[in-house]
Amino acid sequence: MDGQHDATGVSCSGDAPLQRRAVRPNIIAIGGSAGALDTILAVAAAFDVDFTGSLFVVSHVGANRSRLPELLSSAGPLIAKHPTNREAIRPATVYVAPPDRHMMVENGHIRLSRGPREHFTRPAVDPLFRSAAREYGARVIGVVLSGTGSDGAAGLDAIKRAGGLTVVQEPATTFYPEMPTAAAALVRVDHVVTGEELPPLLRRLAMRMVQVPAPTTTAETSAEMDERERPIALTCPECGGAMREDNSNGVQQYRCHLGHRFSPEEVATGQLEAIDHAVGVAARVLNERIGLCRHMAENARAAGRTLGVEHWQRLEKEAEDELVVLQRFFSRQPIMPTPEIA
């Protein structure tokens, strides 16, 4: 009976009892793209203000301004919003990933990140799904709606593996079936439904009780979006191609496939030059962005557009904060080595 459990969730083996508790799977994570708007609106309208869970929505808006929170708030009684970073998660609320930010959940809060784009987009669905699976496990209902590409498939698999419920919109009934088709091909989903069937299904699922392990310690904050993989190869300072180490003549060198060769010291110098150029370009663009946002805020103020003023001032503040980070980086950059002249 090793590893088995009785109906109460207590271990039947000699190990310490596994304490469990009954909860509702009311953390609903929804991902969609083109053709998903009407279904997302219908889902938001299906829940009342006494809903004890929360809805999380990622739509592929890129860096474009999004009116989705206003539309969702108008569709039903729940409050919908673009969250701020580290905002506490509250019930009966719809959290919509802001433009150009991945949205994740951890330790009962929202985490926003301008980490690497996934599936050519930011925000992407997979970061939300992965974090929800890690944070809430069996309490999560993952939903993939109409859209192009394969975003959401790997994240839905993470939810499934964590014990959560998985739902896919019937591909044949969508305008853009690629996302739900990719998810259904990777995951043995629990439910495949039409857009009309989805809202009542989610209401029913969110009312069920499931057994989950009782929390013992606070989960550690994940820095997944900030982690970097070890590079497979170095980049040639001359042409940008991949380089491999070449010790054929007894001298350590790096050689790209076009034949450019460099010593390790020369590669390091080239990397510093690339950093200097990239940061310089970023600083210039951010300074220009600040000027543009300030000008557009003044125009909006003159026209009496309060929301426009707030929008451009928010973008201006973000650009100013990013420029400060770059300026600090500039002040700490190492001095590039000067080559010795024989």
Secondary structure as the mmCIF struct_conf table of DSSP 4:
data_model
#
loop_
_struct_conf.conf_type_id
_struct_conf.id
_struct_conf.beg_label_comp_id
_struct_conf.beg_label_asym_id
_struct_conf.beg_label_seq_id
_struct_conf.end_label_comp_id
_struct_conf.end_label_asym_id
_struct_conf.end_label_seq_id
TURN_TY1_P TURN_TY1_P1 ASP A 2 GLY A 3
STRN STRN1 HIS A 5 HIS A 5
TURN_TY1_P TURN_TY1_P2 ALA A 7 THR A 8
BEND BEND1 GLY A 9 GLY A 9
STRN STRN2 SER A 11 SER A 11
BEND BEND2 CYS A 12 ASP A 15
HELX_LH_PP_P HELX_LH_PP_P1 ALA A 16 PRO A 17
STRN STRN3 ARG A 20 VAL A 23
STRN STRN4 ILE A 27 GLY A 32
TURN_TY1_P TURN_TY1_P3 ALA A 34 GLY A 35
HELX_RH_AL_P HELX_RH_AL_P1 LEU A 37 ALA A 45
TURN_TY1_P TURN_TY1_P4 ALA A 46 ALA A 46
TURN_TY1_P TURN_TY1_P5 VAL A 49 ASP A 50
BEND BEND3 GLY A 53 GLY A 53
STRN STRN5 SER A 54 SER A 59
TURN_TY1_P TURN_TY1_P6 GLY A 62 ALA A 63
BEND BEND4 ASN A 64 ASN A 64
HELX_RH_AL_P HELX_RH_AL_P2 LEU A 68 ALA A 75
BEND BEND5 GLY A 76 LEU A 78
STRN STRN6 ILE A 79 LYS A 81
HELX_LH_PP_P HELX_LH_PP_P2 HIS A 82 THR A 84
TURN_TY1_P TURN_TY1_P7 ASN A 85 ARG A 86
HELX_LH_PP_P HELX_LH_PP_P3 GLU A 87 GLU A 87
STRN STRN7 ALA A 88 ALA A 88
HELX_LH_PP_P HELX_LH_PP_P4 ILE A 89 ILE A 89
BEND BEND6 PRO A 91 ALA A 92
STRN STRN8 THR A 93 VAL A 96
HELX_LH_PP_P HELX_LH_PP_P5 ALA A 97 PRO A 98
TURN_TY1_P TURN_TY1_P8 PRO A 99 ASP A 100
STRN STRN9 HIS A 102 GLU A 106
TURN_TY1_P TURN_TY1_P9 ASN A 107 GLY A 108
STRN STRN10 HIS A 109 SER A 113
STRN STRN11 GLU A 118 GLU A 118
TURN_TY1_P TURN_TY1_P10 HIS A 119 PHE A 120
STRN STRN12 THR A 121 THR A 121
BEND BEND7 ARG A 122 PRO A 123
HELX_RH_AL_P HELX_RH_AL_P3 VAL A 125 TYR A 136
HELX_RH_3T_P HELX_RH_3T_P1 GLY A 137 ARG A 139
STRN STRN13 VAL A 140 VAL A 144
BEND BEND8 SER A 146 SER A 146
BEND BEND9 THR A 148 SER A 150
TURN_TY1_P TURN_TY1_P11 ASP A 151 GLY A 152
HELX_RH_AL_P HELX_RH_AL_P4 ALA A 153 ARG A 161
TURN_TY1_P TURN_TY1_P12 ALA A 162 GLY A 163
STRN STRN14 LEU A 165 GLN A 169
HELX_RH_3T_P HELX_RH_3T_P2 PRO A 171 THR A 173
BEND BEND10 THR A 174 TYR A 176
HELX_RH_AL_P HELX_RH_AL_P5 GLU A 178 LEU A 186
BEND BEND11 VAL A 187 VAL A 187
BEND BEND12 ASP A 190 ASP A 190
STRN STRN15 HIS A 191 VAL A 193
TURN_TY1_P TURN_TY1_P13 GLY A 195 GLU A 197
HELX_RH_AL_P HELX_RH_AL_P6 LEU A 198 MET A 207
BEND BEND13 ARG A 208 ARG A 208
STRN STRN16 VAL A 210 PRO A 213
HELX_LH_PP_P HELX_LH_PP_P6 ALA A 214 PRO A 215
BEND BEND14 THR A 217 THR A 217
HELX_LH_PP_P HELX_LH_PP_P7 THR A 218 SER A 222
HELX_RH_3T_P HELX_RH_3T_P3 GLU A 224 ASP A 226
HELX_LH_PP_P HELX_LH_PP_P8 GLU A 229 PRO A 231
BEND BEND15 ILE A 232 ALA A 233
STRN STRN17 LEU A 234 THR A 235
HELX_LH_PP_P HELX_LH_PP_P9 CYS A 236 CYS A 236
TURN_TY1_P TURN_TY1_P14 PRO A 237 CYS A 239
STRN STRN18 ALA A 242 ASP A 246
TURN_TY1_P TURN_TY1_P15 SER A 248 ASN A 249
BEND BEND16 GLY A 250 VAL A 251
STRN STRN19 GLN A 253 CYS A 256
TURN_TY1_P TURN_TY1_P16 HIS A 257 LEU A 258
STRN STRN20 ARG A 261 PHE A 262
HELX_RH_AL_P HELX_RH_AL_P7 PRO A 264 ALA A 302
TURN_TY1_P TURN_TY1_P17 ALA A 303 GLY A 304
HELX_RH_AL_P HELX_RH_AL_P8 THR A 306 ARG A 332
HELX_LH_PP_P HELX_LH_PP_P10 GLN A 333 GLU A 340
#
